[in-house]
Amino acid sequence: MFKTLDEAVALAKELTSSLTNVKSRVMIAPPFTSLWGVKQVLKGSNILLGAQNMGPEEWGAHTGEVSPLMLQDLGVEIVILGHSERRHAYGESDQLINTKVKKALEHGLEAILCVGETLEEREAGFTEKIVEGQMRSGLKDVSEGHMKRVTIAYEPVWAIGTGKTATPQDADGIHGFIRKLLSELYSRELAENQIIQYGGSVKPGNVKELMAMENIDGALVGGASLSGELFIPIVKFDQ
């Protein structure tokens, strides 16, 4: 929940001018109030428009929600679902997140499914149990064919906005666990090709080491995405 419309548009302009011809696939997800304005800036660029959340229905008596149809109308291509703040601050259940994932895919949107454990769960040794539960529930009834439009984002809750970061080795270990689980749920081929991002205080200073890990395919950038000075070097980490 950052950036007024003017601020979001200004940042989008900075990014479009600085991130032409980058190798990486880039998406930015401004607040709902800025989606239309940012979309105008992104036209003709290589940056995709994403949304930070989505309601579970197309229309109806759901005051305060935003439907997949509304997002598509604004030019949104990707939606972030199950972010830890939605789970823990707003009480979204695995079942609700699964409904949203299926609804997004039904309407042709890409979905980024976020999973991750709290500090208490990590210290109790429950990381894999928590992540597995979120994965199994979040992907329930999602077909292997639809998984082409799903990205998994591992975001340890204790490393979001705290400045703490899982070591690259620890993060890669959980990414590897997720990949193994995908092999069980779907197929080895799918698991090997699935994009799994890391999202836990990714910064210019640690992005190269994180991206060098075998099972980490990208980054879901939080606080550092609010500044071109920080976000641009993250995107260009390998250039």
C-alpha positions in Angstrom: 0.0 0.0 0.0 2.4 2.6 -1.4 2.4 5.3 -4.1 -0.3 7.7 -5.1 -1.3 7.6 -8.8 1.2 10.3 -9.7 4.0 8.6 -7.8 3.2 5.2 -9.4 3.2 6.7 -12.9 6.5 8.5 -12.3 8.1 5.2 -11.1 6.7 3.3 -14.0 8.2 5.9 -16.4 11.6 5.5 -14.8 11.4 1.7 -15.1 10.3 1.7 -18.7 13.2 4.0 -19.7 15.8 2.0 -17.8 14.7 -1.6 -18.3 14.5 -1.8 -22.1 16.2 -4.9 -23.6 16.7 -6.6 -20.3 16.9 -10.4 -20.3 14.6 -11.0 -17.4 10.8 -11.1 -17.6 9.6 -8.1 -15.6 6.3 -7.4 -13.9 5.2 -4.5 -11.6 2.1 -4.6 -9.5 0.9 -1.1 -8.4 -2.1 -0.6 -6.1 -5.5 -1.0 -7.7 -6.0 2.8 -7.8 -2.9 3.1 -10.0 -3.4 0.2 -12.4 -5.0 2.2 -15.3 -2.5 5.0 -15.1 0.5 2.7 -15.0 -0.9 0.7 -17.9 -0.8 3.8 -20.1 2.9 4.1 -19.3 3.7 0.5 -19.9 2.1 0.3 -23.4 4.7 -0.8 -25.9 7.2 -1.7 -23.2 8.6 -5.0 -22.1 7.2 -4.7 -18.6 4.0 -6.6 -17.7 1.2 -5.2 -15.5 0.3 -7.2 -12.4 -2.2 -6.8 -9.5 -1.4 -7.4 -5.8 -4.6 -9.3 -5.1 -8.0 -10.3 -6.6 -11.4 -11.2 -5.4 -12.8 -14.8 -5.7 -15.8 -14.0 -7.9 -16.6 -12.3 -11.2 -19.3 -10.0 -10.0 -22.1 -9.6 -7.4 -22.6 -8.4 -3.9 -18.9 -8.4 -2.9 -18.4 -4.9 -1.6 -14.8 -3.8 -1.7 -13.5 -6.6 -3.9 -12.0 -6.4 -7.4 -12.9 -9.2 -9.9 -10.7 -10.9 -12.5 -12.9 -9.3 -15.2 -12.2 -5.8 -13.8 -8.5 -6.5 -13.7 -8.4 -7.8 -17.3 -10.3 -4.7 -18.4 -7.5 -2.6 -17.0 -4.9 -4.7 -18.9 -3.6 -6.8 -16.0 -1.9 -10.0 -17.0 -0.7 -11.4 -13.7 -2.1 -11.5 -10.2 -0.3 -12.1 -6.9 -2.3 -14.5 -4.7 -1.8 -15.8 -1.1 0.8 -13.1 -0.2 1.8 -13.6 3.4 0.2 -10.2 4.4 -3.1 -11.4 2.9 -2.8 -14.6 4.8 -1.7 -13.3 8.2 -3.0 -9.7 8.4 -6.3 -10.3 6.6 -7.0 -14.0 7.5 -7.2 -15.4 4.0 -7.4 -19.2 4.2 -5.7 -21.8 1.9 -9.2 -22.6 0.6 -10.0 -19.0 -0.3 -6.6 -18.6 -2.0 -7.2 -21.8 -4.0 -10.5 -20.4 -5.2 -8.7 -17.2 -6.3 -6.0 -19.2 -8.1 -8.6 -21.2 -10.1 -10.6 -18.2 -10.9 -7.6 -16.3 -12.2 -6.6 -19.2 -14.4 -10.1 -19.7 -15.6 -10.0 -16.1 -16.9 -6.6 -16.4 -18.6 -4.6 -14.5 -16.0 -1.3 -15.8 -14.7 -1.1 -16.4 -11.0 1.8 -16.0 -8.6 1.0 -18.3 -5.6 2.9 -17.3 -2.5 3.8 -19.7 0.2 6.0 -19.4 3.3 6.4 -19.9 7.0 6.4 -17.6 10.0 9.4 -17.3 12.3 7.6 -19.4 15.0 6.9 -22.1 12.5 10.5 -22.1 11.2 12.0 -22.3 14.7 9.6 -25.2 15.5 10.9 -27.1 12.5 7.6 -26.9 10.6 8.8 -25.1 7.5 8.4 -28.0 5.1 5.1 -29.0 6.7 3.6 -25.5 6.3 4.9 -25.0 2.8 3.6 -28.4 1.7 0.1 -27.7 3.2 -0.1 -24.3 1.4 1.1 -25.8 -1.9 -1.3 -28.8 -1.8 -4.3 -26.6 -0.8 -3.4 -23.7 -3.1 -3.1 -26.0 -6.2 -6.0 -28.3 -5.5 -7.8 -29.1 -8.7 -5.3 -27.0 -10.8 -4.4 -29.1 -13.8 -0.9 -29.7 -15.1 -1.8 -27.7 -18.2 -2.8 -24.7 -16.2 0.4 -24.8 -14.3 2.1 -23.2 -17.3 0.5 -20.0 -16.1 1.4 -20.4 -12.4 4.5 -19.1 -10.7 5.4 -20.3 -7.1 6.9 -17.6 -4.8 8.5 -18.8 -1.6 8.5 -15.9 0.8 9.5 -16.7 4.4 7.3 -14.4 6.4 10.1 -13.6 8.9 12.2 -12.2 6.1 9.6 -9.8 4.6 10.2 -6.1 5.4 12.5 -7.0 8.3 15.8 -6.8 6.5 16.5 -10.4 7.3 17.1 -12.8 4.5 17.3 -16.6 4.4 20.8 -17.6 3.3 20.9 -18.5 -0.4 21.5 -22.1 0.7 18.5 -22.2 3.0 16.3 -20.6 0.4 17.5 -23.0 -2.3 16.8 -25.9 0.0 13.1 -24.9 0.3 12.9 -24.2 -3.4 14.2 -27.7 -4.0 11.6 -29.1 -1.6 8.9 -27.3 -3.5 10.2 -28.7 -6.8 10.2 -32.2 -5.4 6.7 -31.7 -4.2 5.6 -30.5 -7.7 7.1 -33.6 -9.1 4.8 -35.7 -6.8 1.8 -33.6 -7.5 2.3 -33.4 -11.3 5.3 -34.7 -13.1 9.1 -34.5 -13.0 9.1 -32.6 -16.3 6.8 -29.9 -14.9 8.8 -29.7 -11.7 12.0 -29.1 -13.5 10.5 -26.3 -15.7 8.3 -24.6 -13.1 9.3 -21.0 -12.2 9.9 -20.7 -8.4 10.7 -17.2 -7.2 12.2 -16.1 -3.9 10.6 -13.3 -2.0 12.2 -12.2 1.2 14.1 -8.9 1.4 15.7 -9.2 -2.1 18.1 -6.3 -2.5 20.9 -5.3 -5.0 23.4 -6.6 -2.5 22.1 -10.2 -2.3 20.3 -10.8 -5.6 23.3 -12.3 -7.5 24.0 -14.8 -4.8 20.3 -15.8 -4.6 19.9 -16.1 -8.3 23.0 -18.3 -8.6 21.2 -21.0 -6.6 20.1 -24.1 -8.7 16.4 -23.9 -7.7 15.8 -20.2 -7.5 14.4 -18.9 -10.8 13.5 -15.3 -10.0 12.5 -12.8 -7.4 9.3 -11.4 -6.0 10.7 -8.1 -4.9 8.9 -6.1 -2.1 10.3 -3.0 -0.5 13.1 -2.6 -3.0 10.6 -2.3 -5.8 9.4 1.0 -4.5 12.6 2.7 -5.7 14.1 2.7 -9.2 17.5 3.1 -7.6 17.1 -0.3 -5.9 14.8 -2.2 -8.3 16.6 -1.5 -11.5 19.9 -3.0 -10.3 18.0 -6.1 -9.1 16.5 -6.6 -12.6 19.9 -6.0 -14.2 21.8 -8.3 -11.8 23.3 -10.4 -14.6 24.2 -7.6 -17.0 
